[in-house]
Amino acid sequence: MEKVKKVAQVLNLSPQQQSQLAPILEAEGPKVKDVTDDPNLSPGEKKEKLKAVHEELFFTRGVERSSVLSLYSPNTLFMEVVEDGFRAGPVLPSSLRPTPEGFDELRANLLKSQWVGRLVATDFSALMATATLLDRDPETGARLDLKRVGADLEKIRAKHEDARFSVHIIGFAKSSADIAAGAAGVILFFAIAAGITAALLLWYSGSWKLTTLALIVALTPVVWLLGLLPVLGLTLDPMSILVPFLIFSIGVSHAVQMTNAWKLEALRGR
């Protein structure tokens, strides 16, 4: 197989290693061919799309620019052992041309690096660009608005995603922005949970007064929590979004226990 010979020549593979590599390349060959032969998006256009995503992520407000990492980062290197010692270089050299030979060179560089499975999918079908966010907005100095960052990331997705190029966004910051955007849904879910709890409390106690009192007692610390969060400079995130539900459920549970204790004491005439 011609591709095996080229990779083996670059990597100095033994015959045994070549025999192990052959079935892997045969399996991923049709997938790569389907993508590279697609007339709607040439290899050069794919390369430019990744570059555009990398640059827009780099200049997104709130991103720590030195942390942006993709194939276009200068610190995305490979290293190999040669006769004279070690040889290193960029995985994606600036001189790379969007030709079959150029992409063979890129694949060989990736196989010699630590980035396969980290920045590049093991079948070379997907690429990743990562970044770390700052704690403070670099323009205002205020706490970084994750909702705005999430909206900026969505703009990058909308700009570059199409039928042949999909963009997936993951991470704590994006999930926090999604929670903020879906706050109305969370409030509705909380209202439904409170309604179900009220119905069960009314059925158990048989008294509107006791039901209302228990709900007010359970909702009071929830209101305190939501009011204190912005005062303390904190926000709800994927971990703390459950706290209001936990406080409410614990408050209702304790209220039912106390109501039951009062009922028993009243029946005993105390």
C-alpha positions in Angstrom: 0.0 0.0 0.0 1.5 3.3 -1.1 0.3 5.3 1.9 1.8 2.8 4.3 5.2 3.0 2.5 5.2 6.8 2.7 4.3 6.9 6.4 6.8 4.1 7.1 9.6 6.0 5.3 8.9 9.2 7.3 8.6 7.4 10.6 11.3 4.7 10.0 8.8 2.0 10.8 9.9 -1.7 11.0 8.1 -4.3 8.8 6.1 -5.5 11.8 4.9 -1.9 12.6 4.0 -1.5 8.9 1.9 -4.6 9.0 0.0 -3.2 12.1 -0.4 0.2 10.5 -1.9 -1.1 7.2 -5.3 -2.2 8.5 -5.7 1.1 10.4 -5.0 3.2 7.3 -7.3 0.9 5.2 -10.2 1.5 7.7 -9.8 5.3 7.8 -9.0 5.7 4.1 -12.6 5.7 2.8 -13.7 8.2 5.5 -10.9 10.6 4.7 -11.5 10.2 1.0 -15.2 11.1 1.4 -14.2 14.3 3.1 -11.3 15.3 1.0 -13.1 14.6 -2.3 -16.2 16.6 -1.3 -16.5 19.3 -4.0 -18.5 21.6 -1.6 -15.6 22.0 0.8 -12.1 21.4 -0.4 -9.2 20.5 1.9 -7.9 24.0 1.5 -11.3 25.4 2.6 -11.4 23.1 5.6 -7.9 24.3 6.6 -9.0 27.9 6.3 -12.2 27.3 8.3 -10.1 25.9 11.2 -7.8 28.9 10.9 -10.8 31.3 11.0 -12.2 29.6 14.1 -8.8 29.7 15.8 -8.4 33.4 15.1 -11.9 34.4 16.2 -11.5 32.4 19.4 -8.2 34.0 20.0 -9.7 37.5 19.8 -12.9 36.7 21.8 -13.2 39.1 24.7 -12.5 37.3 28.0 -10.3 34.6 26.5 -6.7 34.2 27.9 -5.0 34.5 24.5 -1.8 32.6 25.5 -4.0 29.6 26.4 -5.6 29.2 22.9 -4.5 25.8 21.5 -5.1 24.3 18.1 -3.1 23.0 15.2 -2.4 26.7 14.4 -0.8 27.4 17.8 3.0 27.9 17.6 3.5 25.5 20.5 1.7 22.6 18.8 4.9 20.6 18.0 6.0 17.1 17.2 9.3 15.5 18.2 11.1 12.4 16.8 14.3 10.6 17.3 16.8 10.8 14.4 20.4 9.6 13.8 21.8 12.9 15.1 19.5 13.1 18.2 16.1 14.8 18.3 14.2 16.7 15.6 11.2 18.9 16.4 8.9 21.2 14.4 5.4 22.5 14.1 2.7 19.9 13.4 1.2 22.3 10.9 4.1 24.2 9.2 3.4 27.5 7.6 4.7 26.1 4.3 2.1 23.4 4.1 0.2 23.4 0.9 -3.4 22.0 0.6 -2.4 19.1 -1.6 -2.6 15.3 -1.0 1.2 15.3 -0.4 0.8 18.2 2.1 -1.9 16.4 4.0 0.2 13.2 4.1 3.0 15.3 5.7 0.5 16.7 8.2 -0.8 13.2 9.1 2.8 12.0 9.5 3.6 14.9 11.8 0.5 14.2 13.9 1.4 10.6 14.3 4.8 11.7 15.6 3.2 14.0 18.1 1.2 13.8 21.3 -1.9 15.5 19.8 -3.8 12.6 18.2 -6.7 12.0 20.6 -6.2 15.4 22.2 -6.5 18.1 19.5 -7.2 15.7 16.6 -9.6 12.7 16.6 -8.0 9.3 16.4 -9.6 8.9 12.9 -8.6 12.4 11.8 -12.2 13.3 11.3 -12.4 16.2 13.9 -10.2 18.9 15.3 -10.3 20.8 18.6 -9.5 24.3 19.6 -9.3 25.0 23.4 -9.0 28.1 25.5 -9.0 29.3 29.1 -11.2 32.2 30.2 -10.0 35.1 32.4 -11.6 35.8 35.7 -12.2 39.5 34.9 -13.4 41.3 31.8 -10.2 42.9 30.3 -12.1 46.0 29.2 -14.3 46.8 32.2 -12.4 45.0 35.0 -15.7 43.5 36.2 -16.4 39.8 36.8 -16.4 38.1 33.4 -20.0 37.8 32.0 -20.2 34.1 31.0 -23.6 34.7 29.3 -21.9 37.2 26.9 -19.0 34.8 26.3 -21.5 32.1 25.4 -23.2 34.4 23.0 -19.9 35.2 21.3 -19.1 31.5 21.0 -22.5 30.9 19.4 -21.7 33.7 16.9 -18.6 31.8 15.9 -20.6 28.6 15.5 -23.3 30.3 13.4 -20.7 31.9 11.2 -18.7 28.8 10.3 -21.1 25.8 10.7 -22.7 24.4 7.6 -23.8 21.1 6.1 -20.2 19.8 5.9 -18.5 21.5 8.8 -20.0 21.2 12.3 -18.9 23.2 15.3 -19.4 21.7 18.8 -18.8 23.9 21.9 -18.2 22.2 25.3 -16.9 23.4 28.7 -18.0 24.8 32.0 -18.3 28.4 30.7 -20.6 27.4 27.8 -22.8 25.3 30.1 -23.1 28.2 32.5 -24.1 30.5 29.6 -26.7 27.9 28.6 -28.1 27.8 32.1 -28.4 31.6 32.2 -30.1 31.6 28.8 -32.6 28.9 30.0 -33.3 30.5 33.4 -37.0 30.9 32.4 -37.3 27.2 31.9 -35.7 26.6 35.3 -38.1 28.9 37.0 -41.0 27.2 35.3 -39.7 23.8 36.5 -39.3 25.1 40.0 -42.9 26.4 39.9 -44.2 23.0 38.8 -42.3 21.3 41.6 -43.7 23.8 44.1 -47.2 23.2 42.9 -46.8 19.4 43.1 -45.4 19.8 46.6 -48.3 22.1 47.7 -50.8 19.5 46.4 -49.2 16.7 48.4 -48.9 18.9 51.5 -52.6 19.8 51.3 -53.5 16.1 50.9 -51.3 15.2 53.9 -52.2 18.0 56.3 -55.8 18.7 55.2 -55.3 22.4 56.0 -54.6 25.3 53.7 -53.1 27.3 56.5 -50.5 24.6 57.4 -49.7 24.1 53.7 -49.2 27.8 53.0 -47.1 28.2 56.2 -44.8 25.3 55.2 -44.3 26.6 51.7 -43.5 30.1 52.9 -41.0 28.8 55.4 -39.3 26.7 52.7 -39.3 29.5 50.1 -37.8 32.1 52.4 -34.2 30.7 52.3 -34.5 30.3 48.6 -35.3 34.0 48.2 -32.4 34.8 50.5 -30.0 32.7 48.4 -31.0 34.3 45.1 -30.8 37.7 46.6 -27.4 37.2 48.2 -25.7 35.7 45.2 -25.4 39.0 43.2 -24.5 40.9 46.4 -21.6 38.5 46.9 -20.6 38.6 43.2 -21.6 35.0 42.6 -23.8 33.4 40.0 -25.6 30.2 39.4 -23.6 27.6 37.6 -24.1 23.9 36.6 -23.2 22.8 40.1 -25.1 25.4 42.2 -28.3 25.4 40.0 -29.5 22.5 42.2 -29.1 24.4 45.4 -32.5 26.2 45.4 -34.3 22.9 44.8 -32.4 21.2 47.6 -33.1 24.1 50.0 -36.8 24.0 49.1 -37.1 20.3 49.4 -35.2 20.2 52.8 -37.4 23.1 54.0 -40.6 21.4 53.1 -39.4 18.1 54.7 -38.6 19.8 58.0 -41.8 21.8 57.9 -43.8 18.5 57.4 -41.9 16.9 60.3 -42.6 19.9 62.6 -46.2 20.0 61.5 -46.6 16.3 62.3 -44.9 16.8 65.7 -47.3 19.7 66.5 -50.3 17.6 65.5 -49.2 14.7 67.8 -48.6 17.2 70.6 -52.0 18.7 70.1 -53.7 15.3 70.2 -51.9 14.6 73.5 -53.3 17.8 74.9 -49.9 19.5 75.4 
